[in-house]
Amino acid sequence: MDATPQTVPPPAYAIAALPDPYRVLGLRLRPFSLGHYLLMQRFGCNYLADDPAAATREDLLLGVLICSMRHDEFLAFIEQPNFQKECRAWGKKVSLFDFPEKDALFSAYLKASLTEPDYIELNPSEGAGDWAQNLKMCLTTRLHHSEAEALDMPLSKALADYYKLAESEGSLRLITDEDRRMAEANDAALQKLSTLSTLNSQPGKGEQWPA
């Protein structure tokens, strides 16, 4: 009998609340947050553009710098008199790096937080507006977080709470692992029926296709 302990994967919400840590260009990144998203948008970081492949080394340096701090820390940092001097010193220190490698690592960091859960919409609404603004309003007015908490909590946790609230109010139903297993079983059964139907439509031995 194998007595080797089996590693149990952590629940999805635990991963959302405590994302894996990342270190890029010598800086430990904080969990990606709504505040990071807004700062990257405001300062034109192309990792949030329609085509992230357009991101450059400068975008990577900017994104890493933003994501290494809290929202208020970065705003205070860029107000310092020696802001540009510190940026140049850090940029010079990390100037020799493999861009494709670090680009892939930073992109993976972003993707882990920007991926929304799968769901079925039960009560479609005509609500519009910027999703980041809608999320921030929900976190502060419905879930009673302070503005600082809303801007700095892991975005993956914020989205998980946002969609769970919507599910509790009947707006949608989140897709579970059991739903996915049932969908895969249904697909396999349909594929089997399709195969049997194809075989039954073929002529048997000694038969000929009708003219």
Secondary structure, DSSP 8 states (H G I E B T S, - for coil): -----------HHHHHHS---EEETTEEE---BHHHHHHHHHTT-GGGSS-GGG--HHHHHHHHHHHTS-HHHHHHHHTSTTHHHHHHHHHHHT-S--HHHHHHHHHHHHHHHH----EEESS-----S-HHHHHHHIIIIIS---HHHHHHSBHHHHHHHHHHHHHHTTSEEE--HHHHHHHHHHHHHHHHHHHHHHHHTS--TT-----
